[in-house]
Amino acid sequence: MTSLVCLKRCASSFNNLNNAPRKLPVGMSADALNQEILQTSSQLLDKSREAQQQQERNREITDSLAQLPQQQTDARRRASAIEHRQPSPKNASTPLGQAQQISAQAEAARLKALVDELELAQLSASNRQALARQRAELSQKQAGQLDAWLQSLRNQLQQPASARSGTGAGKHRDDGGK
């Protein structure tokens, strides 16, 4: 999958996140609330780790991007040196000379491929950076939502059972006000 497709999907996921707070279910038991708190805590931990991993990936891309020009220069210089050191055609008439010439050509081709690979890595780095940045932002936003949900659940758990069930004071007073 190309980086551009990933960027579009990530942006779409980010835009589709619901900003409205989740509604707390009425009548959840303390055990059910505790179970939901455990699950949400686990999800929050996962999202926080995911955000950190994406931020680290972005730093790694930035670091590697800074090294690419030097790596390209080194590979070009080594390829040029190999081309200048290639055995003369008169030495290529012996089996050893032919082997040395083939070896030098293979090394030069390898270094040229390395330069091409480094150029492609440099071209794709900005897309990979943007993707990592968007994924980190998405994970952070999801973590924020999970954190708010977790706090709501904890607040709900702190309320008396009668308030959680929706039958507390001011609700359904069927006892005739006794």
C-alpha positions in Angstrom: 0.0 0.0 0.0 1.4 3.4 -0.9 2.1 6.1 1.7 -0.5 8.4 0.0 -3.3 5.8 0.4 -2.3 5.3 4.0 -2.2 9.1 4.6 -5.7 9.4 3.2 -7.0 6.5 5.3 -5.4 8.0 8.5 -6.9 11.4 7.8 -10.3 9.9 7.2 -10.1 8.0 10.5 -9.0 11.1 12.3 -11.9 13.1 10.8 -14.4 10.4 11.5 -13.6 10.2 15.3 -16.7 11.2 17.2 -16.0 14.3 19.3 -19.2 13.8 21.3 -18.7 12.2 24.7 -20.0 8.6 25.1 -23.2 8.2 27.1 -22.9 6.4 30.3 -25.3 3.4 30.5 -27.9 3.7 33.2 -28.1 0.9 35.8 -24.7 -0.6 35.4 -23.6 -2.6 38.5 -20.4 -1.9 40.3 -18.9 -5.1 38.9 -19.9 -4.2 35.3 -18.4 -0.7 35.8 -15.2 -2.2 37.2 -15.0 -4.5 34.2 -15.6 -1.6 31.8 -12.9 0.4 33.6 -10.4 -2.5 33.3 -11.1 -2.9 29.5 -10.9 0.9 28.9 -7.7 1.1 30.9 -6.2 -1.6 28.8 -7.3 0.1 25.6 -6.0 3.5 26.8 -2.6 1.9 27.6 -2.5 0.3 24.1 -3.3 3.6 22.4 -0.8 5.5 24.5 1.9 3.0 23.5 0.8 3.2 19.8 1.2 7.0 19.9 4.6 6.7 21.4 5.7 4.1 18.8 4.5 6.4 16.0 6.4 9.4 17.5 9.5 7.2 17.8 9.0 6.1 14.2 8.8 9.7 13.1 12.1 10.5 14.9 13.8 7.5 13.3 12.6 8.7 9.8 13.9 12.2 10.6 17.3 10.8 11.7 17.6 8.5 8.7 16.6 11.4 6.4 19.5 13.4 7.8 21.9 10.6 7.0 20.8 9.9 3.5 22.7 12.6 1.6 26.0 11.5 3.3 25.2 7.8 2.5 24.5 8.7 -1.1 27.8 10.7 -1.4 29.7 7.8 0.1 28.2 5.3 -2.3 28.8 7.5 -5.3 32.4 8.0 -4.3 33.0 4.3 -3.8 31.4 3.5 -7.2 33.5 6.1 -8.9 36.7 4.7 -7.3 35.8 1.2 -8.3 35.2 2.3 -11.9 38.6 4.0 -12.0 40.4 0.9 -10.5 38.9 -1.6 -12.9 41.6 -3.8 -14.4 42.7 -2.9 -17.9 41.2 -4.9 -20.8 44.6 -6.5 -21.5 44.5 -8.0 -17.9 41.0 -9.4 -18.6 42.4 -12.0 -20.9 43.5 -14.2 -18.0 40.9 -16.0 -15.8 42.0 -14.0 -12.8 41.8 -10.7 -14.7 38.3 -11.7 -16.0 37.2 -12.6 -12.5 38.5 -9.3 -11.1 36.8 -7.3 -13.8 33.5 -9.1 -13.3 33.8 -8.5 -9.5 34.5 -4.8 -10.0 31.5 -4.5 -12.3 29.3 -6.3 -9.9 30.4 -4.0 -7.0 29.9 -0.9 -9.1 26.4 -2.1 -10.0 25.6 -2.9 -6.4 26.7 0.6 -5.4 24.7 2.2 -8.2 21.6 0.3 -7.0 22.4 1.5 -3.4 22.5 5.1 -4.6 19.1 4.6 -6.4 17.6 3.0 -3.3 18.8 5.9 -1.1 17.3 8.4 -3.6 14.0 6.6 -3.4 14.1 6.5 0.4 14.7 10.2 0.4 11.7 10.8 -1.9 9.4 8.7 0.2 10.6 9.9 3.6 8.3 12.9 3.7 5.3 10.7 3.1 6.4 8.3 5.7 7.0 11.1 8.2 3.5 12.6 7.5 1.9 9.1 7.9 3.7 8.5 11.2 2.7 12.0 12.5 -0.9 11.4 11.5 -1.0 8.0 13.1 0.5 9.5 16.3 -2.1 12.2 16.3 -4.9 9.7 15.7 -3.7 7.5 18.6 -3.4 10.5 20.9 -6.9 11.7 20.1 -8.2 8.2 20.6 -6.3 8.0 23.9 -7.8 11.3 25.0 -11.3 10.0 24.3 -10.6 6.8 26.2 -9.2 8.8 29.1 -12.4 10.9 29.2 -14.5 7.8 29.1 -12.5 6.2 31.8 -12.9 9.2 34.0 -16.7 9.1 33.4 -16.8 5.5 34.4 -14.8 6.2 37.5 -17.1 9.0 38.4 -20.1 6.8 37.9 -18.6 4.1 40.1 -18.1 6.7 42.9 -21.9 7.5 42.9 -24.2 5.5 45.2 -25.8 2.5 43.6 -29.2 4.2 43.7 -27.9 7.1 41.6 -26.3 4.6 39.1 -29.6 2.8 38.6 -31.5 5.9 38.0 -33.8 5.4 41.0 -32.2 7.9 43.4 -33.8 10.9 45.0 -35.7 13.1 42.6 -36.3 10.2 40.2 -39.2 7.9 40.5 -40.8 8.5 43.9 -43.4 5.8 44.1 -43.3 5.7 47.9 -45.7 8.6 48.2 -43.0 10.8 49.6 -42.5 8.7 52.7 
